[in-house]
Amino acid sequence: METPTLSPSPPCVMGASTPRTSAAGTAPTWTPSTRACWTSTSRSSAPSPCPTSTSTPASSVGNTSRRAAEPPRVPQPAHAQVLLPARQLRDHRLLPRGHHGLRVPPQYVLKPTFTAQHIAHLDKQAKLSRAYDGTTYLPGIVGLNNIKANDYANAVLQALSNVPPLRNYFLEEENYRRIQRPPGDIMFLLVQRFGELMRKLWNPRNFKAHVSPHEMLQAVVLCSKKNFQITKQGDGVEFLSWFLNALHAALGGTKRKKKTIVTDVFQGSMRIFTKKLPHPDLPAEEKAQLLQNSEYQERMVESTFLYLTLDLPTAPLYKDEKEQLIIPQVPLFSILAKFNGSTEKEYKTYKENFLKRFQLTRLPPYLIFCIKRFTKNNFFVEKNPTIVNFPITNVDLREYLSEEVQAAHSHTTYDLIANIVHDGKPSEGSYRIHVLHHGTGKWYELQDLQVTDILPQMITLSEAYIQIWKRREEDETNQQQGA
């Protein structure tokens, strides 16, 4: 007897024909419609055919013995599942498997949620997650699609997603859901989309090992009034500055009084000393007289900051054959001297010149450095290729604080957690980012969809543009000393 042929088909339809038998009287052959009528109602029960119409197939007319032939009983595995309707079957197949092989609910995959317990263990988790397409990834170390020319925004968003207190705040939607905004205010869309992106980047059960930032970037284009676009390369520092201030304002923050998670994480303070200079073409006697006026006396103001701008020394304009192969380098602490309270720098405007010096008075939990690589003039943008030599860990900034506030800062040592790099020409270059995964202690390089691990020694060789440093707390300092 020949083995019956079975084939997959849509669910059973009432009135389908019964199995046909061949003229030679061999075993019945099951058509696709009759095969679909077979289900396993339980793990122990045998399969039984679905009800069919009483019509007699043409092949069995005048042959009652053939018509009475019973279908073969095909053994079913113990874990056989009931066939689902077409729509449910499609949704069922799309869902990735979670722990123990169970299907993950679709609402979690499309709109993941995080409990306080889960968030508390994110930075301690070193286990790889498996996406539905079979690829493995570390939650948080996830690539972002470069739709056309939005890699500048991707790098900044990935850097901010690896700042734990900022990330934790946006992983729980309840933290900002009840914030009241004026009617017609579109800026809160920025908060909602950023929260959705954070939850997708840290989702341990994604469809794929990368995420599309399209909705987030649409909100950026809308809220920035097209100052930052998807189809046109932008500047990473300008985008970071706008995004942090816009996020702060959308959360209900103000310049002076009301704080938000943005200012709690990144805001520090400094004293700015400013002294007006006489015009350089004036005679020496007239300059001396002007310097006696109150207008030319040094003034001090208190100011807050979300990031510090570090100025690079001017790159040499002309090089000989030997110098062409030498890339200028500068230590990080040399360009940090701008904030030691004594280093003066001249700033020129269209009409007036000023001498300024800066003194830090408060260090934030997370400190952002923006290295000024680009100089704009009326004709073009010039890039300074100087390499900044910096350590990955153990950067002590106590000497840049004023003496009276040093005692109030018990912790002034910082470790690098994110490093954004700009490669190539100013208008044609690309962005990539190095991030530290707190759970594994390893560094990874992300450039759009590409994610690779990288040695810490290689990070210092790049043209760093934006850096985020984390201040060590008491327990972390003890761990470092023990190591």
C-alpha positions, 0 to 999 in steps of 0.5 A: 500500500502506498503512503498517503501524500500529505500537504499543508493547506488553509483551515478546513472548510465545511462541505469539502470533499472526502478523500479520493481513491484511485481506480486501482483500489489503492489507499486513498490519497488526501487532497489539500482540503481534506488534509487541513481538516485533521487536527489534534485536539489534545496531546493524547487524543487521536486525530479525527476528520472535520465534518464534511458534506454528505455528497459522494465523490465521483470516483466512488459512484457505484463502489460502496466499498471504496466509499467506505474506505477510512483515512489512514491514521497519521501519528501526531507528535505530542506537541502538535498544535491546533491549526489556526485561522490564517490571520492568527497563524500569520501573527503566530509565525511572526512572533519571536520566541522568548524564554523556554521557547514560548512565543512573545506577545506581539504587543511586547515586541512592538511596544516593549515595557520595562519593570523597575526590577528589569531596569535595575539589572540592565547594567549587570546583564552580560547575556546575549539576546537572540532576535527572531531572525536568529542573530544575537545581540546585546541590548543597548548595543544595537545598530540604527538604520542610516536612511540617507544622511542621518548618521550624525543623529544616530551617533548622538542618539546611541550615545545618549541611550548608553547614559544609564540615568537618562535611559532609565527615565525614558524606559518607564513611560510613567515618568513623563506621561502626565507632564502637562503641555500647552495645547498645540505644542508639538515639542512633546512629540520629541519626548514620546519618540525618544522614549519609544526609541530607548525601549526598542534599543534595549528590548531583549526580544527584538525582531532583528538586531537593529532598530529603525529610528525613522519615527524619532527622526521625523519628530526631529525634522518637525520639531527643529523646523527642518534645521536637522534633516534625514537627507542632509548631513548635519553637525553632531555637536549642533544636533546634540546641543539642540536636542538636549535643550529641546528635550529639557524644555519639552519636559517642562524645564526652564533656564533657571528654576525648574529642573528635569532629568536632562539637567540632573544628569548633564548640567554643571556650572562655571564662573566666566570672567570677561574683560573688554579690550581696547581697539588694537589700532588705538595709541598706547596712551588712549588704551591706558586711559580706557583701561581705567574705565569701569567698562574695561574692568573684569566682570564675573558671571555665574553660568550653567552648561550642559557640555564643555567646548574644548578648543584645539590648537591651530593646525599648521597651514604649510607642511614640508614633505616630512610633516605631511606624514605627521598628524598633530597631537595634543594631550587632553589635559592641555585643552582642559586648561581652558577651565583652570581659572587662570588661562585667558583666551581672546574672543573677537566679535565684529566690533569688540574684543574680549579676554575670557577665562573660565573656572568650574564650580560644579561637576555633573554626574555625566560630563560631555566634552565637545572638541571643536574641530570645525571652523566656519568662515564666509566661504567654507568649513575647515576641519582640524585633524589634530588627534587628542590623546586621552586616557579611557579611565581615571581623569581627575578634574579636581584642579579645574574647580575653584578652591572654595568648592573643591571640599564640596566635591568628594568625587571628581574622577571620570571614566569614558563611556561614549566617544563619537568620531567624525571621519573624512571631510567636513561636508562629506564625512561620516560618523561612528561611535564607541560605547562601553557596555557596562554589563560586559565591560567591553567596548563596541564600535557602532556605525549605522547597522554595523556593530563590532567589538574594539580594543580600548587602545584603538579608541584613542587613535580616532578623531574624537568629536564628542565624548561622554564621561561618567563620574565615579561614585564611592562604590565604584572608586573602591572597586577600582582600588581593589582591582 
